[in-house]
């Protein structure tokens, strides 16, 4: 268990205080899992690097027959392999899903496959949408997601590899490398198995490729959309000094995230670069660890079970077991080493509960510690008076109080009382200065409620 400083979203205000995050093993026995998705039901689909997708059921069991096996078509190892999966927004009706993989020539392929039965895809149904030449074996990017509102497929590509982007491909608008691409998979045009959204930012520009939605990325291994705000979050792997996290609105400005001109907010190679004012810099960044372990972009928790991590972006660093958070105000906190896991990706189930993938073979649930509680339970816990100055009464109207904590807005725990075992408790709060605090009450129902307290 690690201590987190997270953002509590409440009806009164948005303030951070210290909480806990936990990981719980959900399933293991996978071969180099890289990605996890849901298809609109209670199953999870686990993408293995070698070219196999397996179905993970809600009870933690794995189907004996793979959902898809394209191992003979996939070159895997290092940064290559079957890297990601995206189900069509209308998958339940059309059975279409899309994958990003490295072919046996070492190039990136974006393909569509079709479901054969509910538990098995048709491996012969492949329709190739894009094949992107890769000059080196690394920096393949590799993620893909459908936009939350527009229904278009977004694809992240790395800068082509080696080191330092020797071809300056990320800044070259005539290259698909080092980009975020956006295509329409429901239509075809110009001999392609896809069409170009008419509002892509470079449509009609003779000096740019129409597929490009954003550029200046080094190796955006994982990105995600926040379903509440529709913002895109990108974890972009650093060269040697800085791991960066980008957060942008979904619009048509044609973001330039700055690589190779900048690594994070640090100058790297500004030859022929645009002014810094024209670039989009990360909202959060951190030093590349000495092990040269890199950011694995995560996602914003929008589940309903845990209230303390609601609205918080959770990411990982591959290779040193570390997990971190970025709150709604873009404050980054390194939460420490979790089980020495080799974390490579995050995913969520149909209820938006979050999971994290360890490439050594396991899938873990990501958990907070404050359970969301029904409205009736919230109403059955009162703190009076509020505002208060000397004494505070906590009444659960029949439930039993187990623990009480008072926390300031910086996250410091100023008061804690355990094993109260009463339905009502009076606390002397005269030691508190004037200001805003949070009172956390844990009851015998094993759920916790947080109330705002004003001291005057």
Order of alpha helices (4+ residues) and beta strands (2+ residues): beta-beta-beta-beta-beta-beta-beta-alpha-beta-beta-beta-beta-beta-beta-beta-beta-beta-beta-beta-beta-beta-beta-beta-beta-beta-beta-beta-beta-alpha-beta-beta-beta-beta-beta-beta-beta
